[in-house]
Amino acid sequence: MRFAIVFAVVYAIAYLVCVERNYALFTYHPAIGEWGVGVEKGRDGPAMYWYGWMASSTLAASLAGAAAMLLPQSAARRLPAGASWVAAAAAMLAFCYLLRGFFLR
């Protein structure tokens, strides 16, 4: 349960940071069907960073979840399960703010 709570909270926050700062582990170029390491500019069309953002967020959340498994049981009992819902809701509101230009056109 510790892993799941920490993973959910950190994933929501990490995904928001990855999208805002464009921290992608890899880039997909759908027009030519190629993958690139890290963030690359589009080749013969737009580049897709979404897969890389998901991978970066998964890596960060997995490391945080693994670190949470090392916590002593007394500290782990203080992790609120509702924090995962709060983090997800806060991330959605933050994305609404980041994408407000698309909604207000």
VMD Tcl script that builds the backbone (N, CA, C; Angstrom):
set m [mol new atoms 315]
animate dup $m
set s [atomselect $m all]
$s set {name element resname resid chain x y z} {
  {N N MET 1 A 0.823 -1.190 0.000}
  {CA C MET 1 A 0.000 0.000 0.000}
  {C C MET 1 A 0.876 1.267 0.000}
  {N N ARG 2 A 2.007 1.210 0.689}
  {CA C ARG 2 A 2.911 2.367 0.701}
  {C C ARG 2 A 3.349 2.720 -0.699}
  {N N PHE 3 A 3.747 1.711 -1.451}
  {CA C PHE 3 A 4.220 1.948 -2.812}
  {C C PHE 3 A 3.134 2.611 -3.649}
  {N N ALA 4 A 1.909 2.116 -3.556}
  {CA C ALA 4 A 0.824 2.640 -4.386}
  {C C ALA 4 A 0.500 4.094 -4.055}
  {N N ILE 5 A 0.467 4.430 -2.787}
  {CA C ILE 5 A 0.143 5.807 -2.398}
  {C C ILE 5 A 1.225 6.762 -2.878}
  {N N VAL 6 A 2.467 6.432 -2.590}
  {CA C VAL 6 A 3.572 7.311 -2.982}
  {C C VAL 6 A 3.697 7.368 -4.502}
  {N N PHE 7 A 3.529 6.248 -5.174}
  {CA C PHE 7 A 3.592 6.224 -6.632}
  {C C PHE 7 A 2.537 7.157 -7.224}
  {N N ALA 8 A 1.310 7.082 -6.742}
  {CA C ALA 8 A 0.227 7.903 -7.291}
  {C C ALA 8 A 0.478 9.391 -7.078}
  {N N VAL 9 A 0.931 9.746 -5.903}
  {CA C VAL 9 A 1.181 11.156 -5.608}
  {C C VAL 9 A 2.351 11.678 -6.443}
  {N N VAL 10 A 3.442 10.955 -6.450}
  {CA C VAL 10 A 4.637 11.412 -7.172}
  {C C VAL 10 A 4.404 11.391 -8.678}
  {N N TYR 11 A 3.654 10.421 -9.178}
  {CA C TYR 11 A 3.396 10.358 -10.619}
  {C C TYR 11 A 2.639 11.599 -11.079}
  {N N ALA 12 A 1.609 11.990 -10.346}
  {CA C ALA 12 A 0.826 13.164 -10.736}
  {C C ALA 12 A 1.697 14.416 -10.761}
  {N N ILE 13 A 2.532 14.572 -9.750}
  {CA C ILE 13 A 3.403 15.746 -9.684}
  {C C ILE 13 A 4.493 15.671 -10.752}
  {N N ALA 14 A 5.099 14.510 -10.916}
  {CA C ALA 14 A 6.176 14.349 -11.897}
  {C C ALA 14 A 5.659 14.554 -13.322}
  {N N TYR 15 A 4.461 14.070 -13.610}
  {CA C TYR 15 A 3.905 14.247 -14.955}
  {C C TYR 15 A 3.690 15.726 -15.252}
  {N N LEU 16 A 3.202 16.447 -14.280}
  {CA C LEU 16 A 2.999 17.880 -14.458}
  {C C LEU 16 A 4.331 18.581 -14.723}
  {N N VAL 17 A 5.352 18.240 -13.978}
  {CA C VAL 17 A 6.673 18.841 -14.170}
  {C C VAL 17 A 7.263 18.435 -15.523}
  {N N CYS 18 A 7.114 17.178 -15.901}
  {CA C CYS 18 A 7.654 16.705 -17.180}
  {C C CYS 18 A 7.007 17.412 -18.363}
  {N N VAL 19 A 5.716 17.641 -18.285}
  {CA C VAL 19 A 5.028 18.325 -19.377}
  {C C VAL 19 A 5.428 19.795 -19.412}
  {N N GLU 20 A 5.461 20.426 -18.246}
  {CA C GLU 20 A 5.782 21.856 -18.180}
  {C C GLU 20 A 7.215 22.133 -18.629}
  {N N ARG 21 A 8.158 21.311 -18.229}
  {CA C ARG 21 A 9.577 21.528 -18.539}
  {C C ARG 21 A 10.066 20.693 -19.729}
  {N N ASN 22 A 9.204 19.873 -20.287}
  {CA C ASN 22 A 9.509 18.983 -21.418}
  {C C ASN 22 A 10.672 18.049 -21.102}
  {N N TYR 23 A 10.523 17.297 -20.021}
  {CA C TYR 23 A 11.493 16.270 -19.657}
  {C C TYR 23 A 11.000 14.931 -20.191}
  {N N ALA 24 A 11.333 14.615 -21.399}
  {CA C ALA 24 A 10.924 13.362 -22.020}
  {C C ALA 24 A 12.136 12.443 -22.166}
  {N N LEU 25 A 11.977 11.185 -21.796}
  {CA C LEU 25 A 13.063 10.224 -21.970}
  {C C LEU 25 A 13.321 9.931 -23.443}
  {N N PHE 26 A 12.269 10.004 -24.223}
  {CA C PHE 26 A 12.415 9.765 -25.661}
  {C C PHE 26 A 11.328 10.500 -26.415}
  {N N THR 27 A 11.516 10.604 -27.724}
  {CA C THR 27 A 10.598 11.306 -28.618}
  {C C THR 27 A 10.190 10.359 -29.739}
  {N N TYR 28 A 8.914 10.406 -30.104}
  {CA C TYR 28 A 8.421 9.598 -31.226}
  {C C TYR 28 A 8.103 10.532 -32.384}
  {N N HIS 29 A 8.552 10.149 -33.561}
  {CA C HIS 29 A 8.294 10.905 -34.788}
  {C C HIS 29 A 7.309 10.085 -35.628}
  {N N PRO 30 A 6.002 10.367 -35.514}
  {CA C PRO 30 A 5.011 9.516 -36.171}
  {C C PRO 30 A 5.034 9.582 -37.698}
  {N N ALA 31 A 5.450 10.689 -38.273}
  {CA C ALA 31 A 5.453 10.808 -39.737}
  {C C ALA 31 A 6.433 9.830 -40.376}
  {N N ILE 32 A 7.534 9.552 -39.683}
  {CA C ILE 32 A 8.531 8.642 -40.244}
  {C C ILE 32 A 8.667 7.365 -39.428}
  {N N GLY 33 A 7.913 7.262 -38.335}
  {CA C GLY 33 A 7.912 6.045 -37.528}
  {C C GLY 33 A 9.212 5.772 -36.798}
  {N N GLU 34 A 9.903 6.829 -36.364}
  {CA C GLU 34 A 11.182 6.655 -35.666}
  {C C GLU 34 A 11.104 7.177 -34.241}
  {N N TRP 35 A 11.968 6.609 -33.395}
  {CA C TRP 35 A 12.090 7.021 -31.996}
  {C C TRP 35 A 13.434 7.696 -31.820}
  {N N GLY 36 A 13.484 8.680 -30.937}
  {CA C GLY 36 A 14.730 9.355 -30.619}
  {C C GLY 36 A 14.942 9.392 -29.117}
  {N N VAL 37 A 16.176 9.453 -28.706}
  {CA C VAL 37 A 16.511 9.500 -27.281}
  {C C VAL 37 A 16.427 10.942 -26.805}
  {N N GLY 38 A 15.738 11.164 -25.706}
  {CA C GLY 38 A 15.604 12.511 -25.159}
  {C C GLY 38 A 14.621 13.344 -25.962}
  {N N VAL 39 A 14.725 14.645 -25.797}
  {CA C VAL 39 A 13.846 15.582 -26.503}
  {C C VAL 39 A 14.509 15.966 -27.821}
  {N N GLU 40 A 13.816 15.700 -28.914}
  {CA C GLU 40 A 14.307 16.047 -30.245}
  {C C GLU 40 A 13.272 16.904 -30.960}
  {N N LYS 41 A 13.737 17.727 -31.862}
  {CA C LYS 41 A 12.822 18.502 -32.696}
  {C C LYS 41 A 12.177 17.572 -33.713}
  {N N GLY 42 A 11.033 17.985 -34.229}
  {CA C GLY 42 A 10.326 17.176 -35.205}
  {C C GLY 42 A 11.115 16.984 -36.496}
  {N N ARG 43 A 11.020 15.776 -37.030}
  {CA C ARG 43 A 11.635 15.458 -38.327}
  {C C ARG 43 A 10.515 15.120 -39.296}
  {N N ASP 44 A 10.398 15.849 -40.355}
  {CA C ASP 44 A 9.350 15.619 -41.365}
  {C C ASP 44 A 7.959 15.588 -40.741}
  {N N GLY 45 A 7.703 16.466 -39.805}
  {CA C GLY 45 A 6.405 16.527 -39.139}
  {C C GLY 45 A 6.578 16.762 -37.650}
  {N N PRO 46 A 5.468 16.769 -36.944}
  {CA C PRO 46 A 5.554 17.046 -35.501}
  {C C PRO 46 A 6.149 15.873 -34.719}
  {N N ALA 47 A 6.737 16.206 -33.595}
  {CA C ALA 47 A 7.292 15.187 -32.702}
  {C C ALA 47 A 6.308 14.956 -31.556}
  {N N MET 48 A 6.238 13.728 -31.077}
  {CA C MET 48 A 5.360 13.386 -29.957}
  {C C MET 48 A 6.216 13.138 -28.724}
  {N N TYR 49 A 5.991 13.929 -27.686}
  {CA C TYR 49 A 6.743 13.793 -26.450}
  {C C TYR 49 A 5.963 13.050 -25.385}
  {N N TRP 50 A 4.696 12.804 -25.602}
  {CA C TRP 50 A 3.818 12.232 -24.593}
  {C C TRP 50 A 4.342 10.903 -24.046}
  {N N TYR 51 A 4.796 10.039 -24.911}
  {CA C TYR 51 A 5.318 8.746 -24.458}
  {C C TYR 51 A 6.530 8.944 -23.546}
  {N N GLY 52 A 7.381 9.874 -23.898}
  {CA C GLY 52 A 8.556 10.168 -23.098}
  {C C GLY 52 A 8.201 10.777 -21.752}
  {N N TRP 53 A 7.169 11.629 -21.721}
  {CA C TRP 53 A 6.710 12.201 -20.447}
  {C C TRP 53 A 6.171 11.111 -19.535}
  {N N MET 54 A 5.422 10.188 -20.124}
  {CA C MET 54 A 4.874 9.083 -19.330}
  {C C MET 54 A 6.002 8.215 -18.766}
  {N N ALA 55 A 7.010 7.944 -19.576}
  {CA C ALA 55 A 8.130 7.121 -19.115}
  {C C ALA 55 A 8.935 7.839 -18.030}
  {N N SER 56 A 9.167 9.126 -18.211}
  {CA C SER 56 A 9.898 9.896 -17.201}
  {C C SER 56 A 9.142 9.917 -15.878}
  {N N SER 57 A 7.836 10.124 -15.945}
  {CA C SER 57 A 7.006 10.163 -14.742}
  {C C SER 57 A 6.959 8.802 -14.070}
  {N N THR 58 A 6.861 7.748 -14.847}
  {CA C THR 58 A 6.836 6.393 -14.294}
  {C C THR 58 A 8.152 6.069 -13.593}
  {N N LEU 59 A 9.249 6.462 -14.189}
  {CA C LEU 59 A 10.554 6.223 -13.579}
  {C C LEU 59 A 10.676 6.959 -12.242}
  {N N ALA 60 A 10.312 8.233 -12.230}
  {CA C ALA 60 A 10.401 9.022 -10.992}
  {C C ALA 60 A 9.481 8.463 -9.911}
  {N N ALA 61 A 8.254 8.121 -10.283}
  {CA C ALA 61 A 7.298 7.595 -9.305}
  {C C ALA 61 A 7.710 6.214 -8.806}
  {N N SER 62 A 8.287 5.398 -9.665}
  {CA C SER 62 A 8.743 4.073 -9.236}
  {C C SER 62 A 9.894 4.178 -8.245}
  {N N LEU 63 A 10.816 5.097 -8.499}
  {CA C LEU 63 A 11.922 5.301 -7.570}
  {C C LEU 63 A 11.421 5.818 -6.222}
  {N N ALA 64 A 10.471 6.738 -6.255}
  {CA C ALA 64 A 9.913 7.252 -5.001}
  {C C ALA 64 A 9.135 6.167 -4.256}
  {N N GLY 65 A 8.391 5.352 -4.992}
  {CA C GLY 65 A 7.662 4.249 -4.369}
  {C C GLY 65 A 8.588 3.228 -3.752}
  {N N ALA 66 A 9.691 2.948 -4.433}
  {CA C ALA 66 A 10.670 2.015 -3.881}
  {C C ALA 66 A 11.320 2.586 -2.627}
  {N N ALA 67 A 11.575 3.899 -2.641}
  {CA C ALA 67 A 12.129 4.536 -1.442}
  {C C ALA 67 A 11.128 4.491 -0.297}
  {N N ALA 68 A 9.851 4.613 -0.606}
  {CA C ALA 68 A 8.826 4.546 0.438}
  {C C ALA 68 A 8.750 3.167 1.062}
  {N N MET 69 A 9.094 2.155 0.300}
  {CA C MET 69 A 9.086 0.797 0.849}
  {C C MET 69 A 10.178 0.622 1.910}
  {N N LEU 70 A 11.181 1.485 1.897}
  {CA C LEU 70 A 12.262 1.416 2.870}
  {C C LEU 70 A 11.921 2.140 4.174}
  {N N LEU 71 A 10.803 2.875 4.176}
  {CA C LEU 71 A 10.395 3.572 5.395}
  {C C LEU 71 A 10.036 2.578 6.487}
  {N N PRO 72 A 10.287 2.938 7.728}
  {CA C PRO 72 A 9.841 2.055 8.807}
  {C C PRO 72 A 8.310 2.025 8.879}
  {N N GLN 73 A 7.783 0.967 9.411}
  {CA C GLN 73 A 6.329 0.770 9.470}
  {C C GLN 73 A 5.632 1.914 10.203}
  {N N SER 74 A 6.256 2.463 11.234}
  {CA C SER 74 A 5.635 3.556 11.989}
  {C C SER 74 A 5.451 4.804 11.117}
  {N N ALA 75 A 6.419 5.100 10.268}
  {CA C ALA 75 A 6.309 6.249 9.374}
  {C C ALA 75 A 5.330 5.961 8.244}
  {N N ALA 76 A 5.279 4.737 7.810}
  {CA C ALA 76 A 4.399 4.376 6.699}
  {C C ALA 76 A 2.932 4.472 7.092}
  {N N ARG 77 A 2.618 4.290 8.346}
  {CA C ARG 77 A 1.217 4.388 8.790}
  {C C ARG 77 A 0.680 5.807 8.674}
  {N N ARG 78 A 1.570 6.769 8.638}
  {CA C ARG 78 A 1.151 8.170 8.562}
  {C C ARG 78 A 0.874 8.624 7.130}
  {N N LEU 79 A 1.105 7.783 6.143}
  {CA C LEU 79 A 0.825 8.153 4.756}
  {C C LEU 79 A -0.683 8.102 4.510}
  {N N PRO 80 A -1.301 9.234 4.231}
  {CA C PRO 80 A -2.750 9.226 3.993}
  {C C PRO 80 A -3.081 8.706 2.595}
  {N N ALA 81 A -3.976 7.757 2.533}
  {CA C ALA 81 A -4.366 7.196 1.234}
  {C C ALA 81 A -5.070 8.239 0.368}
  {N N GLY 82 A -5.744 9.176 0.991}
  {CA C GLY 82 A -6.436 10.220 0.243}
  {C C GLY 82 A -5.511 11.190 -0.456}
  {N N ALA 83 A -4.228 11.147 -0.124}
  {CA C ALA 83 A -3.273 12.056 -0.769}
  {C C ALA 83 A -3.176 11.797 -2.262}
  {N N SER 84 A -3.376 10.559 -2.671}
  {CA C SER 84 A -3.315 10.257 -4.099}
  {C C SER 84 A -4.445 10.951 -4.861}
  {N N TRP 85 A -5.617 11.036 -4.248}
  {CA C TRP 85 A -6.740 11.735 -4.882}
  {C C TRP 85 A -6.505 13.239 -4.901}
  {N N VAL 86 A -5.966 13.767 -3.837}
  {CA C VAL 86 A -5.688 15.199 -3.764}
  {C C VAL 86 A -4.637 15.582 -4.806}
  {N N ALA 87 A -3.583 14.793 -4.918}
  {CA C ALA 87 A -2.529 15.083 -5.896}
  {C C ALA 87 A -3.069 15.011 -7.320}
  {N N ALA 88 A -3.900 14.028 -7.603}
  {CA C ALA 88 A -4.464 13.904 -8.954}
  {C C ALA 88 A -5.380 15.084 -9.275}
  {N N ALA 89 A -6.214 15.473 -8.331}
  {CA C ALA 89 A -7.111 16.608 -8.548}
  {C C ALA 89 A -6.326 17.904 -8.714}
  {N N ALA 90 A -5.293 18.085 -7.908}
  {CA C ALA 90 A -4.455 19.285 -8.025}
  {C C ALA 90 A -3.730 19.316 -9.366}
  {N N ALA 91 A -3.268 18.171 -9.831}
  {CA C ALA 91 A -2.600 18.112 -11.136}
  {C C ALA 91 A -3.575 18.456 -12.256}
  {N N MET 92 A -4.801 17.985 -12.158}
  {CA C MET 92 A -5.795 18.318 -13.192}
  {C C MET 92 A -6.077 19.818 -13.220}
  {N N LEU 93 A -6.201 20.427 -12.045}
  {CA C LEU 93 A -6.414 21.877 -11.996}
  {C C LEU 93 A -5.218 22.631 -12.555}
  {N N ALA 94 A -4.023 22.152 -12.253}
  {CA C ALA 94 A -2.818 22.787 -12.781}
  {C C ALA 94 A -2.770 22.671 -14.303}
  {N N PHE 95 A -3.180 21.531 -14.851}
  {CA C PHE 95 A -3.217 21.376 -16.304}
  {C C PHE 95 A -4.259 22.292 -16.927}
  {N N CYS 96 A -5.381 22.477 -16.270}
  {CA C CYS 96 A -6.378 23.428 -16.774}
  {C C CYS 96 A -5.779 24.827 -16.846}
  {N N TYR 97 A -4.997 25.187 -15.841}
  {CA C TYR 97 A -4.329 26.488 -15.855}
  {C C TYR 97 A -3.285 26.553 -16.969}
  {N N LEU 98 A -2.473 25.519 -17.106}
  {CA C LEU 98 A -1.437 25.520 -18.141}
  {C C LEU 98 A -2.027 25.583 -19.543}
  {N N LEU 99 A -3.173 24.942 -19.745}
  {CA C LEU 99 A -3.790 24.868 -21.066}
  {C C LEU 99 A -4.919 25.867 -21.255}
  {N N ARG 100 A -4.973 26.887 -20.409}
  {CA C ARG 100 A -6.068 27.846 -20.456}
  {C C ARG 100 A -6.150 28.539 -21.802}
  {N N GLY 101 A -5.032 28.694 -22.496}
  {CA C GLY 101 A -5.036 29.318 -23.805}
  {C C GLY 101 A -5.833 28.539 -24.841}
  {N N PHE 102 A -5.860 27.220 -24.698}
  {CA C PHE 102 A -6.642 26.390 -25.618}
  {C C PHE 102 A -8.125 26.473 -25.312}
  {N N PHE 103 A -8.474 26.670 -24.046}
  {CA C PHE 103 A -9.879 26.731 -23.648}
  {C C PHE 103 A -10.495 28.092 -23.901}
  {N N LEU 104 A -9.690 29.143 -23.899}
  {CA C LEU 104 A -10.203 30.510 -23.972}
  {C C LEU 104 A -10.063 31.146 -25.347}
  {N N ARG 105 A -9.826 30.373 -26.358}
  {CA C ARG 105 A -9.697 30.931 -27.714}
  {C C ARG 105 A -11.040 31.246 -28.294}
}
mol reanalyze $m
mol bondsrecalc $m
mol representation Tube
mol addrep $m
